Amino acid sequence: MHDEEKYIGAQHIVYFEKGESVVLVCNVSPNSWCTWDGPGVNGSEFRTYSDRTAIDQRLPNAHRLEIIGNISLGEYNLHISNVSSEDEGSYRCSVADRVAKETNVFLQMKVPPSNITVNGENRGVLYGQEGHQLDLNCSVESGIPEESIVWYNSSLLLGSGGPRTFIWSIVPKRYDHERTFTCIVNSSVLRVSLNKSIMLDIKYKPYTTISVKPTKLSRIEGTNGMICCEVQSNPPVGFTWLFKNNEKFEKGNVINNCFVFSSFNRNDSGNYTCLAENNIGRSSSSTELKILYPARVTVNYTLRHDYIDFTCNAAGEPNNYTYLPWVHESEFHKQIRLLNGTQSSTLHVQRTNIISKQYEDSGYYICCVSNGIPDINGKKVQKGMASVKFEGPPTFVLGNMKVQYGAYGNVARVWVQIYSNAELTSSTIRRSDGQNNITSYTEETRAIVYVVFHGVKVMVLGSRLMFDIHIKNDDDFTNYTVKVCNKKGCNNITLELRATKSNTKPMSVINSSWQILGSLFGGGLFISIFWNVYCFLKRTKNSGIHTIIPLEVQYDEIGDINFTSTNMQVLQNNSQESISSVNLPSLERTSNITSSLEKSSSSDSSEHSQSMSLLNEDGYEHPYQAIGLGNIEMHPYTTIWSNLYQNTTIFPNQIITNYDKEQNPWLIIYKK
């Protein structure tokens, strides 16, 4: 059963497929008394199906009938489910009000069309003759509802008709031979349309074409070729003739309807006709053979103040010419520009009004002409040319290096490339700051260079100028101006000369500079150290302080003591204070500190012995000897400067208050 339901109102015939549901719509006045009548048993007259909403249960299909819709709105729709051929027939919706109303619907099951045929046969070929009418007849067993029939020629729609049959008439031409025509049957019942194709077999008389081979107009004196008769016909032709000036032509060999000429000459000119015939008819084709030759082209020109006028002269057969755009080429035949002339073979070119660029108008001006005839090389376009030369100032070409390199003490060879179509009168180089004399070039050679002609990079024959510059100092690495002149004027270019990366400055100068700087720095450092040591020793001697380095700390382990001028000044001030007064309480505190240090030194005797063995293994010839702590006496005038010797340890055995000048000073050790 299909989910789709068909709602029927004003329609008179309703088509359905077996198994789907159908809804027959009946709209009446709200709350009207409505009845549905349907076909009776075995197609008899109407029989009541419903009285208002009640279905007559005596009907064999009562279980598939139902009144649906909103009765209060006047909707009395008859719903029939799982429709079959038994439900076919007329249905009527009636209302018995003041005015009787009824709606009639005929319910009919769909039937697909079948058995398509074309022209009553199924061989797939239909025969005809050119110019005679041919009917394309497509027939089918009709279905319900009625189908439509269309004819196609490939993808081209010819026409449509039906049902049952559709005839399309044509008058075939020769190009309809072996074409395929297709009949297509469409129906709403069909999921895939029916179709049948047929091919036409059309008989027609010969169609002839006469041509010259191997090329269409290969009629050049001295060349070989052939005149061919090409024939199309159905059925094939029985025979073919070639006529020259209405006389049968029998010259040469005949290969596949081609008459071969070993060498064309002027006597072969004439009117040739090809004739072919079959059982349908005959036809002919003619052409005129004329011996041809390509155009010979010459060019003349006239120089004017602002323009150059060119004239192109051509002579050939045929004498109808096609003038292509003129070509302006360089001396090496590089295309510079295309110029549009006139169909009367003239060209009007405006001259360049900038003096320094007038050379751009120089070169070859080429006229290109064709009369359709190739030369012996096979080229159909013939050329004639004229050479024009304009002199102007020298031009610096593309590829000049604005930055060049040299080395100290050597000769730098600076070069430039120029283009000049007049002889050079002078070539010089000088520093841009004007500090050197003008130097003439040392060498000139011819070179292939590139310049710009009317916006196009063009190869020309130019010159390379070489200049020698002696590099003596840094000032020689600067900008240089090269000036080149001929009889039409001068031009210049600025170059930059730089030192090579591998030789930016002479090594002797660099080594000398470093030696001088190193000597100055080393001498100054030595003097500074010597002076500081001298001053320190002198102040130490004046202040009565004697520094002795113990065995545990060799001289190479002494930390950095910064004898700056500030520290030396503090040392001097403290020395003066110590001389003026002796602070006895501080001496007592110092005695207590040293006593504790003496006790700790005895407990560390093992470490002291180990340090002694290490020092003896250093390789020194006379290592320091150990000093007994009991033999050290404190000088009475000795004091401690904590701000200078924060990392020192003082080893007096005891504070001796004896002022004997023979007493030994303290032992002061600086610790890292």
DRENTOR-677667 format. One record per residue (C-alpha): x, y, z. Coordinates in steps of 0.001 Angstrom, whole numbers. Example, Ala and Ser with C-alpha at 12.3 -4.5 7.8 and 13.67 -1.06 7.14 Angstrom:
// residues 2
((12300; -4500; 7800))
((13670; -1060; 7140))
END
This chain:
// residues 672
((0; 0; 0))
((1282; 3440; -869))
((1433; 6208; 1727))
((412; 8722; -893))
((-3292; 9719; -853))
((-5046; 11499; -3737))
((-7572; 14252; -2896))
((-10139; 14764; -5626))
((-12396; 17802; -5951))
((-13511; 19148; -9286))
((-11788; 16379; -11310))
((-13991; 13939; -13227))
((-11500; 11075; -13768))
((-9124; 9886; -11093))
((-6287; 7434; -11910))
((-4757; 5232; -9280))
((-2214; 2502; -8892))
((-3105; -755; -7237))
((-2531; -757; -3483))
((-2496; 2997; -2858))
((-5054; 5074; -912))
((-7460; 7543; -2494))
((-9492; 10331; -877))
((-12501; 11616; -2818))
((-13229; 15146; -1616))
((-16746; 16482; -1141))
((-17303; 19963; 298))
((-20888; 20898; 1249))
((-22616; 23297; 3597))
((-21744; 22782; 7278))
((-23852; 20098; 9027))
((-25523; 19086; 5769))
((-26870; 15590; 5277))
((-24493; 14053; 2748))
((-24418; 10601; 1121))
((-21798; 8807; -992))
((-22828; 6402; -3775))
((-20467; 4070; -5583))
((-20420; 1349; -8223))
((-22574; -1679; -7499))
((-21682; -5312; -7669))
((-20344; -6426; -11069))
((-20472; -2850; -12394))
((-24180; -2318; -11698))
((-25759; 1045; -11051))
((-24986; 3194; -8017))
((-25203; 1744; -4577))
((-25176; 3751; -1363))
((-21796; 3623; 352))
((-22440; 6015; 3258))
((-25269; 7832; 4911))
((-23679; 10869; 6356))
((-20759; 9287; 8310))
((-22082; 5726; 8506))
((-20607; 3182; 6069))
((-22907; 445; 4753))
((-21361; -2647; 6325))
((-23028; -4913; 3780))
((-20565; -3720; 1158))
((-17748; -6218; 386))
((-15181; -3449; 681))
((-16749; -1737; 3710))
((-13640; -2385; 5792))
((-11657; -195; 3351))
((-14101; 2743; 3356))
((-14193; 5685; 5772))
((-15708; 9185; 5915))
((-13073; 11685; 7007))
((-12939; 15444; 7410))
((-14521; 18059; 9659))
((-18265; 17675; 9269))
((-18927; 20948; 11092))
((-17096; 22620; 8241))
((-18938; 20616; 5570))
((-16114; 18154; 4770))
((-17485; 14711; 3738))
((-14452; 13029; 2167))
((-14560; 9366; 1180))
((-11317; 7538; 2015))
((-10640; 4275; 145))
((-7582; 2300; 1221))
((-5710; -446; -662))
((-7444; 425; -3939))
((-7798; -2317; -6577))
((-9540; -2862; -9909))
((-12739; -3776; -7972))
((-12974; -129; -6899))
((-13100; 1196; -10459))
((-16252; 3046; -11451))
((-18330; 6170; -10850))
((-18721; 7769; -7442))
((-21274; 10446; -6449))
((-21472; 12786; -3448))
((-25097; 14031; -2930))
((-26670; 16621; -604))
((-30452; 16687; -65))
((-30950; 20253; 1097))
((-33200; 22912; -291))
((-31202; 22619; -3499))
((-29900; 19207; -4490))
((-26144; 19114; -5169))
((-23868; 16316; -6247))
((-20220; 15705; -7255))
((-19373; 12923; -9753))
((-15978; 11246; -9929))
((-14829; 8309; -12086))
((-12118; 6196; -10456))
((-9884; 4279; -12905))
((-6750; 2157; -12343))
((-3541; 3049; -14243))
((-2239; 789; -17062))
((1273; 1286; -18569))
((1758; 1433; -22362))
((3650; -1457; -23993))
((4937; -3052; -27225))
((6588; -71; -28952))
((7328; -498; -32681))
((8800; 1734; -35401))
((7394; 1552; -38965))
((5831; -1786; -38102))
((9131; -3687; -37963))
((12038; -4249; -35596))
((15034; -4618; -37977))
((16457; -1250; -36943))
((17041; 102; -40511))
((14741; 2291; -42584))
((15487; 2767; -46295))
((14881; 5944; -48274))
((16120; 8079; -51158))
((17401; 11609; -51150))
((14659; 14100; -51976))
((11799; 11651; -51423))
((9487; 11909; -48369))
((10060; 9331; -45653))
((7603; 8651; -42791))
((8841; 7734; -39330))
((5964; 5786; -37704))
((6069; 4965; -33958))
((3246; 2844; -32423))
((2496; 1466; -28942))
((-238; -413; -27101))
((-1896; 2441; -25272))
((-2140; 2603; -21503))
((-4237; 4443; -18897))
((-3888; 7374; -18686))
((-2894; 8129; -22264))
((814; 8314; -23132))
((2765; 10856; -25230))
((5109; 9949; -28113))
((8108; 12026; -29326))
((10705; 11669; -32137))
((14365; 12690; -31661))
((17241; 13086; -34121))
((20155; 12485; -31761))
((19482; 15155; -29094))
((17297; 17304; -31383))
((13553; 17128; -30645))
((11631; 16756; -33929))
((8038; 16637; -32659))
((5548; 15047; -30221))
((2148; 13331; -30523))
((136; 10264; -29465))
((-1508; 8383; -27959))
((-1101; 4960; -29591))
((817; 6189; -32663))
((2825; 9158; -33950))
((4136; 9688; -37515))
((6912; 12186; -38336))
((7628; 12876; -42014))
((10996; 14044; -43375))
((12594; 14682; -46792))
((16056; 13146; -46295))
((19308; 14577; -47595))
((22562; 12778; -48216))
((23890; 13835; -44827))
((20925; 11975; -43221))
((22479; 8726; -44419))
((23351; 6502; -41436))
((21780; 8913; -38976))
((19860; 7516; -35998))
((16299; 8588; -35117))
((14699; 7611; -31775))
((11051; 7283; -30703))
((10353; 7773; -26967))
((7050; 6958; -25163))
((6348; 8822; -21899))
((3637; 7981; -19331))
((3017; 8800; -15674))
((2653; 5075; -15071))
((6133; 4291; -16453))
((9138; 4597; -14239))
((11414; 4355; -17315))
((10246; 5640; -20710))
((9876; 3248; -23644))
((12155; 3925; -26626))
((13093; 2459; -29997))
((15831; 3697; -32405))
((16203; 3279; -36143))
((19021; 4105; -38595))
((18370; 5571; -42037))
((19881; 4142; -45212))
((19502; 6937; -47776))
((20394; 6453; -51429))
((21778; 9525; -53219))
((23649; 10474; -56388))
((27425; 11188; -56339))
((28739; 14422; -54869))
((32153; 15346; -56316))
((34896; 17679; -55081))
((37955; 18532; -57163))
((41102; 19614; -55323))
((44827; 20096; -55798))
((47142; 18154; -53482))
((49253; 17996; -51358))
((48070; 21528; -50493))
((44874; 23232; -51477))
((46610; 25665; -53850))
((49766; 23750; -54670))
((49974; 25032; -58242))
((53484; 26427; -58340))
((55555; 26067; -61455))
((58287; 23457; -61090))
((56653; 21522; -58293))
((54856; 18206; -58503))
((51332; 17517; -57365))
((48025; 15977; -58274))
((44436; 16859; -59102))
((42037; 14659; -57160))
((38348; 13897; -57626))
((36747; 13119; -54295))
((33338; 11421; -54602))
((30657; 10664; -52012))
((27744; 8467; -53091))
((25329; 5715; -52019))
((25581; 3327; -53760))
((29222; 3743; -54896))
((29966; 5308; -58326))
((30542; 3195; -61369))
((33219; 5441; -62968))
((34883; 8888; -62782))
((36319; 11150; -65526))
((38555; 14236; -65538))
((38128; 16832; -68282))
((40380; 19742; -69209))
((38664; 22541; -71147))
((35798; 20104; -71993))
((38200; 17455; -73322))
((38933; 14218; -71534))
((42236; 14483; -69713))
((44470; 11411; -69888))
((47861; 12865; -68861))
((49775; 11307; -66005))
((49107; 8410; -63707))
((45796; 7871; -61936))
((45953; 6765; -58296))
((42706; 6522; -56314))
((40944; 9026; -58564))
((43997; 11373; -58371))
((45747; 12487; -61587))
((49481; 12877; -60823))
((51635; 15701; -62295))
((55361; 15086; -62038))
((56045; 18806; -62593))
((53612; 21671; -63083))
((54190; 24083; -65950))
((52271; 26973; -67428))
((50726; 24800; -70164))
((48862; 22863; -67505))
((46731; 25915; -66775))
((43065; 25504; -67658))
((39610; 24510; -66466))
((39403; 20980; -65032))
((36135; 19087; -64428))
((35525; 15919; -62442))
((32452; 13806; -63435))
((31012; 10855; -61443))
((27864; 8690; -61891))
((25882; 5897; -60142))
((22408; 4376; -60626))
((20781; 7292; -58811))
((22343; 10063; -60926))
((25520; 11955; -61837))
((27348; 15126; -60677))
((30435; 17154; -61566))
((32824; 19656; -59995))
((35186; 22085; -61739))
((38191; 24238; -60861))
((40592; 26468; -62727))
((44251; 25536; -62565))
((46688; 28427; -62818))
((50414; 28139; -62333))
((51343; 30461; -59485))
((54487; 31954; -57980))
((55134; 33920; -54794))
((55513; 37678; -54630))
((58890; 39377; -54885))
((59068; 42239; -52366))
((61206; 45413; -52255))
((61076; 48350; -49811))
((61882; 52037; -50353))
((61865; 54788; -47744))
((62091; 58559; -47435))
((63470; 60369; -44361))
((61527; 63414; -43263))
((62004; 65765; -40319))
((59536; 64017; -38018))
((58621; 60875; -39948))
((59941; 58000; -42053))
((57780; 57009; -45022))
((58134; 53430; -46305))
((56686; 51929; -49502))
((56340; 48166; -50098))
((56396; 46904; -53720))
((55152; 43363; -54488))
((54955; 41434; -57761))
((53573; 37895; -58082))
((50748; 35675; -59290))
((48058; 35985; -58205))
((48362; 39709; -57789))
((45952; 40027; -54866))
((48107; 40607; -51785))
((47617; 40571; -48060))
((49855; 43049; -46223))
((50720; 41908; -42716))
((51997; 44239; -39959))
((55464; 45632; -40608))
((58285; 44363; -38407))
((61031; 46547; -36933))
((64086; 44372; -36193))
((67558; 44959; -34718))
((70827; 44409; -36559))
((70751; 40805; -35304))
((67113; 40460; -36464))
((65566; 40559; -33013))
((61970; 41811; -33259))
((61584; 45234; -31662))
((58010; 46146; -32541))
((55130; 45536; -34934))
((53890; 48466; -36994))
((50531; 48664; -38729))
((50777; 49887; -42273))
((48043; 50478; -44824))
((46480; 48022; -47273))
((48009; 50156; -50015))
((51485; 48935; -48926))
((52733; 52122; -47179))
((53993; 52780; -43651))
((54239; 56118; -41842))
((56580; 55978; -38769))
((57065; 58870; -36350))
((60688; 59500; -35473))
((61956; 59604; -31872))
((62383; 63260; -30915))
((64727; 62637; -27938))
((68287; 62976; -29246))
((69753; 60475; -26776))
((67225; 57853; -27908))
((67214; 58366; -31680))
((69302; 55216; -32070))
((66130; 53270; -31182))
((64745; 54014; -34674))
((67706; 52220; -36287))
((67403; 48704; -37681))
((65577; 46800; -40386))
((62043; 47697; -41433))
((60457; 44618; -42974))
((57367; 44477; -45175))
((55523; 41137; -45013))
((53318; 40194; -47952))
((51387; 37093; -48907))
((49498; 36129; -52046))
((48864; 32632; -50678))
((51616; 30963; -52692))
((54567; 29360; -50877))
((58131; 29715; -52048))
((60534; 26822; -52539))
((60972; 26699; -48730))
((57243; 26412; -48201))
((56801; 29913; -46741))
((53684; 31750; -47835))
((54750; 35108; -46384))
((57389; 36922; -48423))
((59536; 39707; -47004))
((61345; 42772; -48227))
((63391; 45062; -46024))
((65248; 48345; -45806))
((68062; 49198; -43374))
((67858; 52542; -41549))
((70618; 53947; -39343))
((70363; 56912; -36983))
((73409; 58254; -35156))
((73126; 59529; -31612))
((75154; 60006; -28419))
((76677; 56889; -26820))
((74381; 54821; -24624))
((75386; 52824; -21563))
((73889; 49374; -22098))
((72181; 46918; -19776))
((74401; 44833; -17528))
((76847; 47539; -16454))
((77973; 46907; -12879))
((77443; 50013; -10785))
((79631; 48542; -8013))
((83091; 47159; -8832))
((85965; 45972; -6617))
((89699; 46448; -6210))
((92525; 45710; -3738))
((95048; 47898; -1896))
((98289; 48370; -3682))
((96944; 46942; -6932))
((95544; 48301; -10157))
((91736; 47994; -10336))
((90446; 47485; -13843))
((87076; 49227; -14091))
((84933; 48537; -17159))
((81791; 49838; -18811))
((79878; 48709; -21886))
((78382; 51152; -24366))
((76490; 51194; -27637))
((77370; 53833; -30201))
((76616; 53737; -33922))
((79077; 56600; -34451))
((82812; 56535; -33820))
((83877; 57485; -30270))
((85788; 60725; -29903))
((86738; 60468; -26207))
((86312; 58249; -23174))
((87445; 59383; -19700))
((87102; 58459; -16032))
((87552; 60640; -12964))
((86719; 60594; -9314))
((83333; 62079; -8569))
((84891; 64425; -5997))
((87164; 65781; -8734))
((90409; 65133; -6818))
((92156; 63274; -9611))
((92983; 64080; -13190))
((90903; 62860; -16102))
((92116; 59491; -17336))
((91513; 58148; -20828))
((90464; 54558; -21249))
((93242; 52045; -21589))
((91507; 49482; -23806))
((88460; 49154; -26090))
((87077; 45853; -27390))
((83976; 45009; -29400))
((81327; 43072; -27488))
((77798; 41767; -27823))
((75697; 43904; -25480))
((72043; 44550; -24736))
((70151; 47832; -24941))
((66510; 48837; -24907))
((64830; 49687; -28209))
((61285; 51004; -27722))
((60870; 49043; -24474))
((62390; 45785; -25794))
((65709; 44270; -24687))
((67765; 43928; -27886))
((71180; 42410; -28608))
((73549; 44761; -30499))
((77237; 45077; -31267))
((78755; 47483; -28724))
((82064; 48243; -27026))
((83679; 47455; -23689))
((85949; 50191; -22270))
((88559; 49311; -19625))
((90061; 51869; -17205))
((93011; 51287; -14842))
((92830; 52852; -11362))
((95853; 52648; -9028))
((94647; 52060; -5460))
((96988; 53634; -2946))
((94801; 54496; 47))
((91267; 54445; 1379))
((90288; 57568; -523))
((90613; 55652; -3782))
((87598; 53582; -2829))
((84963; 56091; -3893))
((82627; 56972; -6761))
((83954; 57481; -10284))
((82305; 59097; -13284))
((82866; 57657; -16757))
((82180; 60015; -19639))
((81971; 58803; -23238))
((81520; 61026; -26308))
((81051; 60736; -30052))
((80298; 63364; -32677))
((76608; 63390; -31680))
((77133; 64070; -27981))
((78220; 62646; -24646))
((76855; 60451; -21902))
((78136; 59491; -18455))
((77666; 56921; -15727))
((78722; 56825; -12047))
((80412; 53731; -10645))
((81335; 52849; -7067))
((84718; 51238; -6382))
((84842; 49087; -3244))
((87538; 47034; -1531))
((87350; 43303; -2030))
((86069; 41365; 978))
((89245; 39287; 1232))
((91485; 42351; 1153))
((89650; 45200; 2808))
((92910; 46648; 4198))
((96667; 45711; 3943))
((97740; 43225; 6630))
((100988; 45115; 7351))
((99007; 48183; 8346))
((96698; 46086; 10521))
((99588; 44278; 12239))
((101461; 47521; 12864))
((98394; 49143; 14372))
((97794; 46236; 16725))
((101449; 46131; 17744))
((101427; 49832; 18599))
((98169; 49560; 20553))
((99397; 46441; 22382))
((102678; 48065; 23337))
((100959; 51165; 24660))
((98431; 49167; 26642))
((101038; 46741; 28053))
((103442; 49512; 29016))
((100720; 51468; 30747))
((99570; 48399; 32640))
((103097; 47524; 33752))
((103773; 51055; 34950))
((100460; 51132; 36829))
((101167; 47826; 38605))
((104727; 48775; 39454))
((103675; 52132; 40825))
((100923; 50623; 42994))
((103270; 47969; 44387))
((105923; 50569; 45098))
((103458; 52818; 46881))
((102073; 49931; 48894))
((105498; 48720; 50016))
((106523; 52201; 50916))
((103424; 52792; 53038))
((103758; 49351; 54610))
((107329; 50096; 55622))
((106350; 53463; 57072))
((103467; 51966; 59045))
((105500; 49050; 60471))
((103269; 46300; 58967))
((105052; 43216; 57712))
((103081; 40654; 55705))
((104168; 37065; 55865))
((102377; 34407; 53866))
((102015; 31157; 55816))
((102859; 27775; 54431))
((99182; 26745; 54096))
((98582; 29421; 51458))
((101179; 29679; 48709))
((101584; 32900; 46775))
((99624; 31527; 43834))
((96524; 31138; 46028))
((96302; 34709; 47216))
((93018; 36266; 46210))
((92646; 39476; 44354))
((93511; 42450; 46522))
((92387; 45569; 44806))
((95040; 48201; 45488))
((93039; 51075; 44220))
((93812; 54660; 44922))
((90858; 54801; 47312))
((92098; 51850; 49365))
((95598; 53271; 49466))
((94254; 56535; 50777))
((92330; 54730; 53551))
((95465; 52763; 54383))
((97458; 55947; 54666))
((94880; 57587; 56908))
((94667; 54570; 59199))
((98451; 54426; 59456))
((98560; 57972; 60618))
((95868; 57282; 63224))
((97710; 54234; 64558))
((100860; 56224; 65076))
((99100; 58935; 66989))
((97292; 56588; 69399))
((97312; 52978; 70432))
((93965; 51521; 71450))
((94789; 49168; 74306))
((91266; 47680; 74670))
((91331; 46635; 71086))
((94678; 44996; 71633))
((93230; 42986; 74521))
((90324; 41795; 72356))
((92785; 40847; 69685))
((94755; 38801; 72258))
((91613; 36827; 73165))
((90898; 36125; 69499))
((94408; 34892; 68820))
((94344; 32639; 71904))
((91251; 30880; 70562))
((92859; 30583; 67175))
((95955; 29015; 68781))
((93781; 26303; 70364))
((92045; 25580; 67091))
((95388; 25377; 65308))
((96552; 22535; 67528))
((93389; 20511; 66736))
((93975; 20975; 63020))
((97533; 19687; 63102))
((96614; 16772; 60834))
((95308; 19101; 58190))
((98417; 21219; 58566))
((100655; 18217; 57982))
((98642; 17268; 54882))
((99013; 20776; 53510))
((102755; 20563; 54147))
((103049; 17404; 52076))
((101062; 18962; 49257))
((103246; 22048; 49235))
((106434; 20016; 49107))
((105159; 18231; 46026))
((104642; 21460; 44060))
((108105; 21237; 42667))
((109539; 24404; 44235))
((113218; 24333; 45056))
((112844; 26081; 48461))
((109310; 25781; 49797))
((108232; 27927; 52700))
((108983; 26675; 56212))
((106374; 26364; 58948))
((106357; 29107; 61544))
((105737; 28251; 65154))
((102951; 30203; 66689))
((104734; 30440; 70029))
((107558; 32451; 68536))
((105325; 35215; 67170))
((105088; 38392; 69138))
((102756; 41319; 68669))
((104336; 44635; 67937))
((103021; 47151; 70375))
((102182; 49679; 67703))
((100386; 47228; 65491))
((96631; 47649; 64885))
((93971; 46052; 62600))
((92248; 47822; 59728))
((89044; 45864; 59332))
((87892; 47688; 56257))
((91019; 46633; 54324))
((91705; 43161; 55709))
((88337; 41588; 56287))
((89654; 38244; 54980))
((92881; 38127; 57104))
((93780; 36058; 60151))
((96394; 37347; 62606))
((98479; 34911; 64593))
((100076; 36477; 67646))
((100921; 34131; 70511))
((99961; 36803; 72951))
((99692; 40534; 73245))
((102990; 41808; 74543))
((102872; 45225; 75999))
((106576; 45593; 75940))
((107641; 48466; 73771))
((110937; 46963; 72860))
((111812; 47809; 69297))
((113389; 44379; 68906))
((109986; 42629; 69131))
((108768; 40795; 65970))
((105689; 42025; 64141))
((102434; 40095; 63696))
((101963; 37417; 61087))
((99126; 38507; 58836))
((97646; 35923; 56411))
((95155; 36777; 53696))
((92556; 34072; 53035))
((90781; 33416; 49709))
END
